[in-house]
Structure formats: structure tokens, C-alpha cells
Amino acid sequence: MANANGAIDLDGSKANQTLTPARRPRRDGLILLAIGAVAFIAIGLAWKHLSLIDMGDFKVVYYSARCLLQHGNPYSEQDVLRIYNAEGRERATEPVLDREVKTRFFYPPTAFILTIPVAALGFTAAKLLWTILCAGVFIVAALLIYDVAADYAPLLSGLLCGLLLAGSFWLFMIGNSAAIAVGLCTIATWCFYRERFMAAGVLCLALSLALKPNDSGLVWLFFLLVPTFRKRALQSLALLAVLSFPFLIWVTRIAPHWLPELRTNMASFSGTGGIVDPGLTGMAGRNMDCIVQLQTAVSVFFAEPAAWSIITWLICAPLLLYWIYRTLRMRPTVPAIWLCLAAAAPLTVLPTYHFQHDAKLLLIAIPACAMLWTKRDRTARLALFITLAAILINGDILSAARILLTRSIIVPQAGFLNHLATLILTRPSPLILLAMALFYLVQLRPASTAIAASPTPEVIK
């Protein structure tokens, strides 16, 4: 049923369609989201015509899938390079690094559930389909998040969703699978929360886990830990196992050593100066597609690579354990659910290898920010500041400006303040993500999870 002011109730039912003054903010918020969606596609398409790496990340999954279809080892650079050269599509003057990125596959075999059917179409049709999937799934995910968050703060929610979409044009331009994985994970979350289209939600979560388990794994764990959603988490895992089995058998027969080969491919990019090198000599903070894990911040102060992961896990492990503890003990009220998910978004990308495009999972934190905003107090203002800053700093527009302004800053001068300035100017993403994780973890206290737009928080049964 609709509530008195004509908004959509928590069960998803629609109110009177007459555009009352109370419904205008919801319409205006939707307009802000639509502007962001148009910018997401328009800037992405424009950049495709200017950039030499148009759909570069799509080609990573395309060439490896084509290699498997032709009975080659997708984790062997030489086998994939054979397909790469045979199709004769790439520039002869292409940089060596670009070619290596496209021919050293580092996705799990489960990704072939999605990539094989696409690659079987041939390059032109596959590229078009992948582009539609990236844009369509991601925009639908933003619309569904807005559907939840607009029950509390429609204008704010539309603004945040629109800014996140507009700041994701690089994700669309390169065709990175994070658009699909994050989008599917978000769609599944909406399905489970609204208790609608459950079969579709289970399928979406299973496919998200298949494509990028490092993006949706912590969200899946949330569903597993909460009794209300545990059945859906187990169903998604079971479906993933069923869908993955034939591909695992296929890959194992052709590439029995695929796991060490995958690790070798990953390691080839993590050396000094590599694209996943978190150190000062790496590309973190110096390109649009940089890594955002906490190691990139730690490396500014510690020169020894062995210390980066140790310090990162000393910080992140207690936060993850506290998140698990609070998730297990919470009552499944609407605010508690979204506060847990808001904390899970930054905690997903901080401890391990993640790029800026993976941080688009911040989309799932917008409902919690909207709920806190209804308090109109210091906590509300802090929620908006941190969430907005995280979206902007991990967005492509601000990143492009920051890279242009700081491209000459490579190695900081001696002294703590110089190191700190280098961190803030060139690698702000892990800092704001850590601040966001801490903020939403604090909000998981029992007294805070009772917050809602209505006096009595709904308990999801």
C-alpha cells in the first residue's frame, strides 16, 4: 500500500499516480538520475572515438573466450596471442603493454559462463552485445537503488545515483566487466530486499559471482550471514556450481595447470611499475583505471613491499571481523540491512586487488545515506559528505582532473608531511574508502540501526 504522502511503500506497491506536491521530489530525483545516465553513455561514446583503447577490457575476455572456443588454453599468452594475431584487428603499432593486457587472461574459469556465449557471436556482434550489457545492467541497477533510496530522500538519491553514473563513463568506454558484475549484484540485492523476482535475483547473483567474485563476494556473504536471506545466498551458490561445472571441466581438460597460469598472468602485472603495482613506481593514481586498494596508500610511507599487505590486513581484518559480528547480531530491519551493505561496499575493495571501476559498488551504499539523511543532524551531514566524496573521488571526471593536475608528482620528498601531501593529491581513493567503511561500521551499533524514515522500522521476515 502507498503511504499518506503518495510515495512508494517499502513493499514496492505504487501510490496514486496523480503528481501531488509530495511526489514531485521523486520525479525530480529521477530526472537527476536520467541526466547522469545520459552523461554516462554520451561521454563514454564520445571518448570511444578519441581513445585508442576503446573496449580494451572487453577484448581481454573476448580473445580468451575465442581461444577456448578454438580449443586453445585461455591462460596461455601464446595461445591467446595466436587468436589475437589471426583476427588481425589490432594496430601494428599497439604498445606492448596493451597487447599483454589483452592476451594474459586473469579471470576465473567461471567467467566463461558469460563470455563464451558472447564471444561465439563474432567480434562485431559480441562488442555490440557487451556494450549493451554494460550500459543496460548498470543503469538498471542505479534505477533499482533509486527505487529504494527515494523512499527516504528522493532528490538526494537521484543526485548521488546520477553523479555515480556520470562518473563511470570510462567503465563504459573500456567495456570492463565490473559494470555487469556490480550491476547484477545490485539487481540481486533489490530482488531479495523487495521480495520480487526471486529467481532472477538468484541468477543475477550467481552470474555476478561467476564473473567477478572479488566484487560481489562480500555482498553474498552478507546474504549468507542474515537468516532472512540465507536461502537465496545458498541458491545462488548452488546455481553457480551447476553453471560452472561444465566450464571447469572444459578448461581443466585443455589447461590442467590453469590456476598457476592465472597466478603467473596476475604476477606479470604486479611487478615494479606494473599496472597493479601498488608502490610509488606503479600506475596507481596516474591513470584512469588505477588500483584503489589500501596498499597504494601504505606504500607512500613504507618502501618495503612485504609491509604493504601486512599493514593493510592489520587495518582491514579487524574491520571485516567487526562487520561480520554486527551482521550476525543485527535484527533485519530495513536500516540495518542497508547500513551493513553500505559498509560492505568499501570493505570489498580495500584489502585486496581492486581497480577504481570495482569501486562502483558504492552504488549499493546510497540507500543507507538517504536513510541517515532523514535525521537532519550532524550524522546526516557526515553521511552525505563521506558518501558524496567517495563517489566523486572514485569517479572518472574528478580522476581525470586530478591526474592532469598531479601528473608531475611521482615520488614524494623526504618528510611525513610531504608523503601525506603526495597521498592526498595522487591517491585519495583508499583514504575516502577507509573513512567510509569506518563511518558506516560505527552506524551499525544497535542504537543507530533503529533509524528509519518512519517511527517503527520494518523488520524483513
N, C-alpha and C positions, 0 to 999 in steps of 0.2 A: 504494500500500500504506500501511497505517497504521503509525505508528511504535510504539515499545515502550510508550510511556505512554498509548496509546489516543487520541491527538489526531489531527486531520486532517492528512495529509501535504501537502507543497507541490503535489502533483499533484491534490489535491482529493478523493482517494478516502477513503471512510469507514472508521472503525475499528469494532471490536466495539461493538455498541450497548449493552452492559451498562454501567450507570452506575458505573464504578470511581471511586475517590477522585481519580484524575488527571483524570477528565472533569468532576468537579463544578465546578471553577472556570469551565470553558467554559459549563456550564449557568447558573451564577450570573451570568456576564458577559452572557449572552443575556437573562436576566431584567432586568438593569440597562438594557439597550438597549430592551427592551419597555416598561419604565416610562417611559423618555424618549419613546418613540413614542406612548404613550397621552397623555402630557402635551402633546406636540406637537399632537395632534388635539383633545384636550379643551379646552386653554386657547385654541387657535385658534377652536374653535366657540363657546366662551363669549364670546370677545372680539367675534366677529361680531355677537352680539346686543346688544353695548354700543356698538360703534363705528358711526359714520356713514359710514365709508369701507370697509365690508365689500366685499371683492372689487374694490377700486378699481383695482388693477393689471390684473386680468382685463379690466375694462371698456376699458382702453387698447387691448388687442389685439382685443377683441370689436367695438367700434364701428368701428375702422378696417377690419377684415375685412368687416363688414357693408356698409361704404361701397364697398369694392371689388366685392363681390358685386352691388351695385346700380349698377355702372359709374361710381362716383364716384372722385375722386382721394383715396386714403387719406392723402396727405401734405398735403392742403389742409385747414386748420382749418375753413373754411366748409363744405366738402363733408361732412366728418365731423360737424360740428355739425348739419347738416340731418338726418342719420340719428339723431343723438343726440336731437334735439327731436322727431322723428317718432315714435320709440318711446315717448316720454313716460314714461320710467321714473324719471328723476332728480328730486330735490327742487327745487322752485321757489326755495327759499332757499339752495341749494347755493352755497358760496363760489366766487368767480370762478376762483381758483387750481385748485380741484378740477376744475371744468369744463374749464379749459385743459389740464390734465394728460391728461384723457381724450380730448381732441379734437386734440391735437398729437402725431401719431404719430412715434416716433423709433427704430423697429426697422428693420432692413434688409428688403428685399422677400422675402428667403429665409424670413423668419419666417412668411409666408403658407402655406408648406408645411404647417405645423401648425395655424395659426389659422383658415384658410378652412374646412377640414372641420368644425372645432368650431363656428364661428360660423354655418355653414349650418344647424345644428340648431335655431336659435332660442334666445332668451336663457335660458330656464329649463333646458332640456336642456344647453345649452352650459356654463352655470355649474356644473351638477352634474358634467358630464364633466371640466371643467377642475379642479374641486376634487378629484375622484378621482385625476386625473393628477398633480396637485401632491403630494398626500399619498402616493399609491402609489409613484410613481417615486422620491421622496426617501427613503422608508422602505426600499424595496428596496435602494437604493444604500447606505444605512447598514448593512443586513444583510450585503451583499456585502463591504463594507470590514471588517466584523467577522469575516467568514469568513477573511479573510487575516490580520488582526492577531491574532486569537485563537490562531493557531498559536504565538505568542510570549508574549503576556501577556493571557489572556482576561478577567480581571477588570478590568484597566486599560482594555482596549479597549472592553469593554461600558460602563464608566463614561464614557469620552470620547465614544463614539457616542451614549449616552443623553443626556448633557449637551448635545451639539450639537443633537440632535433637540428636546429640551425647550426650548432657547433659540432655536428657529426658529418659534415659534407665530405671530409677526407675518407671516412669509413665507407661512404657510398662510392666515392671515386675509385678507390682501390679494390672494392668488392671484397672486403675482408669478411670472413665467416662469422666474426663476432656480432655483426648486425643480425644474422639469422639466429645464432646461439642465444644471445641476450634477449632477442625478441621472443623466441619460442619459450624461454624460461619465464619471461614476464607474462606472456599469454597464459601459460600453465598456472601461474600464480593467481591470475584473475579468475580462471575457471574454478580452481579449488576454493578460493575465497567466496566467490559468488554462488558456488554450488550449481554451476551451469556448465553444460557441455563437458562433462567429466571425462568422457572417453577421449575427446580432443585434447583436453589438458594433459592426460596421461601420455598421449602420443607426443605432444609438444615437448614435455619434459624429457621423455626418453630420447627424442631426436637431439635436443639441446645437449644432453649428457654425451650422446654419441659424437657430436661434432666438436664441442669444446668443454669437456668435463671440468677443466680448471676455471671456467666461468660460472657454471651452474651448479657445481658440486656442493657448495656450502648452502645454497638455497634448497637443494634436495635434502641435505642433512637436516635443515630446519623442519621440513615436512616430515621427515622420519622421526624426529625427536618429539613432535607435538602429536599426541594421540589422535586428535581430530583429523589430522591429515596423513597419518602413518600409512593407512591403507593405500592412499594414492601414491605415496613415495615407493612403496613396495611394488605396486602395479607397474609403475614407470621403470623400476629396476628390472622387473621380470620381462617386460616388453623389450627393454634394451637388450637383455640377454638373448631373447628369441631372435630379434632382428640382427644381432651381431654375430650369432653363431656361424652362419654360412660364410660371412666375410672373413671371420677369424680363421676358419678352415682354409678358405681360398688363399689368403695372404700367407698363412703358415706353410702351405704346400709349396708355394712359389718362393717365399722368403723365410726359411725356417729360423733365421737369425735376425728377424725384423726388429726386435727390441733393442739389442746392442747397436744395430744400424741406425735406428731412430735416435738413440742417445748420441751416437757419433755425429749425426747431422746437426743436432742441437748444439753439441760442443763446438762444432766448427764455426758457429756464430758468436760464441761466448768468449772467445779469446780476446787478447788485448786489442782494443779498437774495434771489436765486432759490434754488430747491431744489438746484441743482447748483453754486451759487456756493461755492467753497472758502474764501472770505475770512471774516473775523470777522463780517461782516454777513449771511452766508448761514445756512443751516439746519443746517450740519454740527455735530453734537454736541448739537443742540437738538430733534431729533425722532427717532422710532424708525427711520425709513427714511433715515438720513443717509448722505452720501458718506464714504468711508474712504480715498480716495487720499492720497498723501503731500503733495499740495499743501495739504491742510487743516491739516497741521502746520506747513509752511513759512510759511503766511500769518499765523500768530501772530506771527512775528518780522519779517516783511517786508511792508510796506504796499503795495508796487508789484506789481500783478497779473502784469506781464511777468516778474518774477523767480521767480514760483512754479513755473512749468513748467520754467524753465531750471535752477533748483536741483534740482528733482525728478529731472530727467533726468541731471544731473551725478552724482546719487547712484545712480539705478536703472540707467542704461545700463551702467556697469561691472559691476554685479551680474548683469545679464542676459547680458552677454558672457561673464563667468566661468562662469555656469550652462551656457551653450551649449558652451563649451570643455570643461568637465568631462563634460558629457553625451556629447560626441563621443569623448572619450578613455576613457570608463569601460568596464570589462568588464561585460556584462549579468548580473551576479549579482543575486540577489533583494534584498539590502540596497541595492545601488547603485540599482536601479530605483526603490525606494520613497523613498530619500533624495532622488533627483532630483525626484520628483513632490512630495515634501514642500516642497522649496524653490520649486517652480513655483507652488504654491498662493498664497503671499503675494506672489510676484513678479508674478502675474497682476493683482492688484488695486491694487498700489502706484502704478504710473506714470501710469495714465490713469483716466478717469471710471468709477468703480465705487461702488455702494452697499453698505451693510452686508449686504444679502441675498446679494450676489455673493460675499462672503467665506465663505459656507457651503462653498465649495470646500475649505476647511480640512479637511473630511471626509477628503480624499484623503491627508492627512498623518498620519493616525492609525497606519497600519501601520509607518511609519518610527519613530514614537515608541515603539511597542510593541517593535520590534526593539532599539532603543537601550536600552530599559528592562531588557532581559535582562543587560546588562553590570553592573548594580547598582553603578555608580560615580558619580563626580561628573557625568560626561557624561549618564548616565541620569537623574539628578535634574534636571539643567538641561533636558534634553529634555522631561521631564514638566512642569516649571514653565512653560516657554515655550509649549508646545502647549496646556496647560490654560488658561493665561492668555489666549492668543489666542482659544480657543473661548469662554471666559466673557465677555471684553471685547466680542467681536463677537456675543454672544448677546443675545437680546431681554430676558431677565429682568434682567440686570445693567444693560443700557442704560436700561431703564425707571427703575430705581432711581437711576442716575446723573443722568438728565435731571431727575427730581424734585428732587434734591439740589442741582443746579448751575444750575437754570433762570435764576437771577438773575445769573449770570456771563455777560456778553455781550462786553465789551471790557476787556482787562486794563489795569491801571495801568502807569505807566512803570517800566522796570527789567527786567533779564533774568530775575530770579527770579520776578517777577510773571507774566511771559509764560510761563515754564516751568510755573508752577503752573496757569495757565489751560489750557495744552496738556494737561497730565496729567489735570486734572479734567474737562475738557469734550471733549477729542479724543484719547483714549488709543489708539484703534484703529490709526492709522498707525504709532504708536511700537512697539506689540507686533508688528505685521505686519513691520516692518522688522527688529526683533530676531529674529523667527522666520526670516526669509529669510537673515539673516547666519549664524545658528546652523546651519541645515541646509546652507548653502553650505560652511561650514567642514567639515562632516561628509562632504562629497564628496571629500575628499582620499583618495588610493588606500589609505592605511593604515586609514582609517575605513570604507571601503566593504566591507571584508572581514568586518565584524561580522555575525554571524548567531546564531541560537539553537543551531545545530549547528556543530561544528568546521569543516566544509567547506561554504562557501556554494554553493548550487546555481547553476549557470550556465544561463540561459534560452537555448535554441538555436532 
